Amino acid sequence: MRWSTTICVLACTICAMPLALAQDGTDTPEGAITAFAEAIDSQDFAAAFHLLTPRAQNGFWTTVSQGALGKVFPDAGMLEIGVDWPLDEEQVFIAYMEAAADADVLPFSIPALDIARATVDEPDVAIHLMETGGEPEILIIQTNRTKKGWRVNKVSWSRTDGQTLPWGMR
């Protein structure tokens, strides 16, 4: 009786995994981009953080912890962060994004979303152009397939350096 219960639970878990990916929209690159855009627009920075690849999450933390706020936010001098270090990567992302939202210096806004076709569409990497309806008008979003589904790795636009993850100002 025990083995049958264990097998049943295991089978239900395995069957539910694709459903879990579909629910957060990360079973496709477009789903990940849409979920990320919605999280940024609604200022749900915890959700936005989890829609970044691990490399992008670490890239944000590294840039900020090195004091290079100007690479992440256009007017970083206006940010007031009232937190005590050390913080983990998620706490850092949320604290700085909330401070940027409060100071009205988020690097981009995405009030409307129009995803163009993929310019790169490989099995594990996709790059899409996106009209934001905000500022800047066009974003280039690179998504990567991870163990948790598709995640945003890089956000680029005309003022970014193309090197820093998940984005970096020139």
TORKOL-4160 file (C-alpha; in steps of 0.2 Angstrom, whole numbers, padded with zeros to 4 digits, m for minus):
170
<pt num="1" X="0000" Y="0000" Z="0000"/>
<pt num="2" X="0014" Y="0012" Z="0004"/>
<pt num="3" X="0023" Y="0010" Z="m0013"/>
<pt num="4" X="0007" Y="0013" Z="m0022"/>
<pt num="5" X="0004" Y="0029" Z="m0013"/>
<pt num="6" X="0022" Y="0035" Z="m0016"/>
<pt num="7" X="0021" Y="0031" Z="m0035"/>
<pt num="8" X="0004" Y="0040" Z="m0036"/>
<pt num="9" X="0011" Y="0055" Z="m0027"/>
<pt num="10" X="0027" Y="0055" Z="m0038"/>
<pt num="11" X="0016" Y="0053" Z="m0054"/>
<pt num="12" X="0005" Y="0068" Z="m0049"/>
<pt num="13" X="0020" Y="0079" Z="m0046"/>
<pt num="14" X="0028" Y="0075" Z="m0063"/>
<pt num="15" X="0012" Y="0078" Z="m0072"/>
<pt num="16" X="0009" Y="0094" Z="m0063"/>
<pt num="17" X="0027" Y="0101" Z="m0067"/>
<pt num="18" X="0022" Y="0107" Z="m0085"/>
<pt num="19" X="0006" Y="0114" Z="m0078"/>
<pt num="20" X="0016" Y="0125" Z="m0065"/>
<pt num="21" X="0027" Y="0131" Z="m0079"/>
<pt num="22" X="0012" Y="0136" Z="m0090"/>
<pt num="23" X="0003" Y="0145" Z="m0075"/>
<pt num="24" X="0018" Y="0157" Z="m0074"/>
<pt num="25" X="0019" Y="0158" Z="m0092"/>
<pt num="26" X="0037" Y="0153" Z="m0093"/>
<pt num="27" X="0035" Y="0138" Z="m0105"/>
<pt num="28" X="0039" Y="0150" Z="m0120"/>
<pt num="29" X="0050" Y="0165" Z="m0122"/>
<pt num="30" X="0035" Y="0176" Z="m0125"/>
<pt num="31" X="0027" Y="0170" Z="m0109"/>
<pt num="32" X="0042" Y="0174" Z="m0099"/>
<pt num="33" X="0043" Y="0191" Z="m0107"/>
<pt num="34" X="0025" Y="0195" Z="m0104"/>
<pt num="35" X="0026" Y="0189" Z="m0086"/>
<pt num="36" X="0042" Y="0200" Z="m0083"/>
<pt num="37" X="0034" Y="0215" Z="m0091"/>
<pt num="38" X="0018" Y="0213" Z="m0081"/>
<pt num="39" X="0028" Y="0211" Z="m0065"/>
<pt num="40" X="0038" Y="0227" Z="m0069"/>
<pt num="41" X="0023" Y="0237" Z="m0073"/>
<pt num="42" X="0014" Y="0232" Z="m0057"/>
<pt num="43" X="0029" Y="0234" Z="m0047"/>
<pt num="44" X="0029" Y="0216" Z="m0041"/>
<pt num="45" X="0048" Y="0216" Z="m0040"/>
<pt num="46" X="0049" Y="0199" Z="m0031"/>
<pt num="47" X="0040" Y="0191" Z="m0046"/>
<pt num="48" X="0051" Y="0201" Z="m0058"/>
<pt num="49" X="0067" Y="0194" Z="m0049"/>
<pt num="50" X="0061" Y="0176" Z="m0051"/>
<pt num="51" X="0058" Y="0179" Z="m0069"/>
<pt num="52" X="0077" Y="0183" Z="m0072"/>
<pt num="53" X="0090" Y="0170" Z="m0075"/>
<pt num="54" X="0101" Y="0166" Z="m0061"/>
<pt num="55" X="0115" Y="0175" Z="m0071"/>
<pt num="56" X="0105" Y="0190" Z="m0072"/>
<pt num="57" X="0100" Y="0190" Z="m0054"/>
<pt num="58" X="0118" Y="0189" Z="m0049"/>
<pt num="59" X="0123" Y="0202" Z="m0062"/>
<pt num="60" X="0111" Y="0214" Z="m0054"/>
<pt num="61" X="0117" Y="0210" Z="m0036"/>
<pt num="62" X="0136" Y="0212" Z="m0042"/>
<pt num="63" X="0133" Y="0228" Z="m0050"/>
<pt num="64" X="0124" Y="0236" Z="m0036"/>
<pt num="65" X="0135" Y="0229" Z="m0022"/>
<pt num="66" X="0150" Y="0236" Z="m0031"/>
<pt num="67" X="0142" Y="0253" Z="m0030"/>
<pt num="68" X="0139" Y="0255" Z="m0048"/>
<pt num="69" X="0121" Y="0261" Z="m0047"/>
<pt num="70" X="0123" Y="0273" Z="m0062"/>
<pt num="71" X="0124" Y="0257" Z="m0073"/>
<pt num="72" X="0107" Y="0251" Z="m0067"/>
<pt num="73" X="0097" Y="0267" Z="m0064"/>
<pt num="74" X="0098" Y="0283" Z="m0075"/>
<pt num="75" X="0097" Y="0295" Z="m0060"/>
<pt num="76" X="0105" Y="0284" Z="m0046"/>
<pt num="77" X="0110" Y="0299" Z="m0036"/>
<pt num="78" X="0091" Y="0301" Z="m0031"/>
<pt num="79" X="0090" Y="0284" Z="m0023"/>
<pt num="80" X="0087" Y="0282" Z="m0005"/>
<pt num="81" X="0089" Y="0264" Z="0001"/>
<pt num="82" X="0085" Y="0261" Z="0020"/>
<pt num="83" X="0092" Y="0243" Z="0021"/>
<pt num="84" X="0105" Y="0235" Z="0031"/>
<pt num="85" X="0118" Y="0224" Z="0022"/>
<pt num="86" X="0121" Y="0210" Z="0020"/>
<pt num="87" X="0106" Y="0206" Z="0009"/>
<pt num="88" X="0103" Y="0191" Z="m0003"/>
<pt num="89" X="0101" Y="0194" Z="m0021"/>
<pt num="90" X="0082" Y="0195" Z="m0021"/>
<pt num="91" X="0082" Y="0207" Z="m0006"/>
<pt num="92" X="0094" Y="0218" Z="m0015"/>
<pt num="93" X="0084" Y="0218" Z="m0031"/>
<pt num="94" X="0068" Y="0222" Z="m0023"/>
<pt num="95" X="0075" Y="0236" Z="m0012"/>
<pt num="96" X="0083" Y="0245" Z="m0026"/>
<pt num="97" X="0069" Y="0243" Z="m0038"/>
<pt num="98" X="0056" Y="0249" Z="m0025"/>
<pt num="99" X="0068" Y="0264" Z="m0021"/>
<pt num="100" X="0069" Y="0268" Z="m0040"/>
<pt num="101" X="0050" Y="0267" Z="m0042"/>
<pt num="102" X="0048" Y="0278" Z="m0027"/>
<pt num="103" X="0061" Y="0291" Z="m0035"/>
<pt num="104" X="0053" Y="0289" Z="m0052"/>
<pt num="105" X="0070" Y="0283" Z="m0059"/>
<pt num="106" X="0066" Y="0265" Z="m0065"/>
<pt num="107" X="0077" Y="0262" Z="m0080"/>
<pt num="108" X="0062" Y="0257" Z="m0091"/>
<pt num="109" X="0043" Y="0256" Z="m0091"/>
<pt num="110" X="0031" Y="0244" Z="m0099"/>
<pt num="111" X="0013" Y="0250" Z="m0098"/>
<pt num="112" X="0009" Y="0242" Z="m0115"/>
<pt num="113" X="0017" Y="0226" Z="m0122"/>
<pt num="114" X="0019" Y="0222" Z="m0140"/>
<pt num="115" X="0031" Y="0208" Z="m0143"/>
<pt num="116" X="0038" Y="0207" Z="m0161"/>
<pt num="117" X="0044" Y="0191" Z="m0169"/>
<pt num="118" X="0060" Y="0183" Z="m0162"/>
<pt num="119" X="0076" Y="0189" Z="m0171"/>
<pt num="120" X="0085" Y="0174" Z="m0163"/>
<pt num="121" X="0075" Y="0158" Z="m0160"/>
<pt num="122" X="0087" Y="0144" Z="m0154"/>
<pt num="123" X="0082" Y="0129" Z="m0143"/>
<pt num="124" X="0089" Y="0138" Z="m0127"/>
<pt num="125" X="0090" Y="0156" Z="m0132"/>
<pt num="126" X="0078" Y="0168" Z="m0140"/>
<pt num="127" X="0079" Y="0187" Z="m0143"/>
<pt num="128" X="0064" Y="0198" Z="m0146"/>
<pt num="129" X="0060" Y="0216" Z="m0150"/>
<pt num="130" X="0047" Y="0223" Z="m0139"/>
<pt num="131" X="0037" Y="0240" Z="m0141"/>
<pt num="132" X="0034" Y="0245" Z="m0123"/>
<pt num="133" X="0021" Y="0260" Z="m0124"/>
<pt num="134" X="0033" Y="0268" Z="m0112"/>
<pt num="135" X="0051" Y="0274" Z="m0111"/>
<pt num="136" X="0061" Y="0268" Z="m0120"/>
<pt num="137" X="0050" Y="0264" Z="m0134"/>
<pt num="138" X="0059" Y="0248" Z="m0140"/>
<pt num="139" X="0067" Y="0235" Z="m0129"/>
<pt num="140" X="0077" Y="0220" Z="m0134"/>
<pt num="141" X="0074" Y="0206" Z="m0123"/>
<pt num="142" X="0085" Y="0190" Z="m0122"/>
<pt num="143" X="0077" Y="0175" Z="m0114"/>
<pt num="144" X="0086" Y="0159" Z="m0110"/>
<pt num="145" X="0079" Y="0142" Z="m0106"/>
<pt num="146" X="0083" Y="0136" Z="m0088"/>
<pt num="147" X="0078" Y="0122" Z="m0077"/>
<pt num="148" X="0063" Y="0132" Z="m0071"/>
<pt num="149" X="0057" Y="0137" Z="m0089"/>
<pt num="150" X="0061" Y="0152" Z="m0099"/>
<pt num="151" X="0068" Y="0167" Z="m0090"/>
<pt num="152" X="0074" Y="0185" Z="m0095"/>
<pt num="153" X="0093" Y="0186" Z="m0096"/>
<pt num="154" X="0096" Y="0203" Z="m0104"/>
<pt num="155" X="0086" Y="0219" Z="m0107"/>
<pt num="156" X="0094" Y="0231" Z="m0119"/>
<pt num="157" X="0090" Y="0247" Z="m0127"/>
<pt num="158" X="0099" Y="0262" Z="m0135"/>
<pt num="159" X="0106" Y="0268" Z="m0118"/>
<pt num="160" X="0113" Y="0251" Z="m0112"/>
<pt num="161" X="0131" Y="0245" Z="m0113"/>
<pt num="162" X="0126" Y="0227" Z="m0120"/>
<pt num="163" X="0138" Y="0219" Z="m0107"/>
<pt num="164" X="0130" Y="0221" Z="m0089"/>
<pt num="165" X="0116" Y="0209" Z="m0084"/>
<pt num="166" X="0102" Y="0211" Z="m0083"/>
<pt num="167" X="0104" Y="0228" Z="m0090"/>
<pt num="168" X="0118" Y="0242" Z="m0089"/>
<pt num="169" X="0118" Y="0260" Z="m0093"/>
<pt num="170" X="0132" Y="0267" Z="m0104"/>
